[in-house]
Amino acid sequence: MKEAKPGGGPCRFGVDIPLIDLRSQHRALQPKIFSALRQVFDSSVFVVGPNVRAFEEEMARFCEVEHAVGVGSGTDALTLSLAALGIKPGDEVLVPSFTYAATAAAVCHLGARPVFVDSAAGGFNLDPADAERHITPRTRAMIPVHLYGEAAPMGEILRLAEAHNLWVVEDVAQAAGGRWDGKRLGSLGHTGCFSFYPTKNLAGCGDGGMVTTNDGEVATRVRLLRQQADASVLGGRKYTHPQVGYNSRLDELQAAILRTKLPHLDSWNRFRQKHARQYSSRLKESGVGVPRLSRDGSHVYCLFTLRCSQRDGLRRHLRERGIGTEIYYPLPLHLQGAYRDPGCPEGSLPVSEMLSKQTLSIPVYPELTREQVDRVAEAILEFVHQGSEVGMEEAVGR
Ligand SMILES: Cc1ncc(COP(=O)(O)O)c(C=O)c1O
């Protein structure tokens, strides 16, 4: 059995379709990217220079917020946000269990405790009712994750936060360009935390992240923290440090690349939405669970994630046909060695536990052709039909 090659290549059923392929995006943008990189080299300013400042302004405008601060990664965007909001040891922060480890790691880096919340039945995102059940007098914040590109239920989350006086830190790592109720994700909470890791909707060529906020004081604190809390950031004396900071700066090369890409983000997301519609219409009678369709541009499909009780068999079937897939995430955080909590044993977050056994992400990157999407859908339907021919009970999780 062969692995799908990352860049695509011939297989028995035609050319491979990887899960993600940035090469086609970069082929189209190469002259612009190379010229931007040359300018950075010519200036030889590599850290927090004119490109970072310009990109921060452009992202703030794009996200419809007053401030954006470039940092070293999405994980750092979360950590520095929480630090800037004053989260400290002993505090509790509500975090979905069904997310990437970084969401909870950021809480732990500050000595605070992530309190895991289940996903809502029928979806992937955090369940606000379950979040409310986990609130205690120590709860200070919650981190709704816009998982796979779909907006978390922000109406209920903001109401809950207001009622219990909690900070809301949006994890927008997988949803750059998405919206909720017409507003850009990253503009709804106290801060929005973006990742520019290469698999994201706005993909850098390395690590990078950003904090967005309408709170000028929080933005200033993040600016201070990202640079070892050096007083010169606030106009004070260089090499004097009023507090312990971090080294977490976005570099000029990444900012220069990301500036060439940002103007294309909405159009790339529309292609993702088009592929999602095509998959949904091809797979609607199949019994395989497909994600909610976005009619209002709110879901930006960083990932197109199926639910299938025969997930591992489907994955093998697609791999044999040269189609790349990934499981995001095979184990929810409350069952991970690093994050185990006696108060949250196996069985306590049933939706997250079930999702980790059933989800499978298939290719949805913008440059896919209609034919490629069709080929992936055909291969899934072939698996489903094979299953029903051998009389497999609940072949695909009906
Ligand atoms: C939901 C989520 N949060 C946070 C992060 C962390 O971002 P980074 O890898 O840039 O640190 C990621 C990245 O994969 C993510 O998917």
The ligand as an ORCA input file, in Angstrom:
! r2SCAN-3c Opt
* xyz 0 1
  C      -6.745     25.273     16.620
  C      -5.290     25.652     16.667
  N      -4.868     26.456     17.661
  C      -3.587     26.861     17.752
  C      -2.648     26.446     16.835
  C      -1.220     26.832     17.035
  O      -0.650     27.499     15.970
  P       0.934     27.400     15.691
  O       1.197     26.046     15.139
  O       1.181     28.504     14.732
  O       1.620     27.609     16.987
  C      -3.035     25.623     15.776
  C      -2.052     25.193     14.773
  O      -2.052     24.126     14.249
  C      -4.391     25.202     15.689
  O      -4.824     24.410     14.712
*
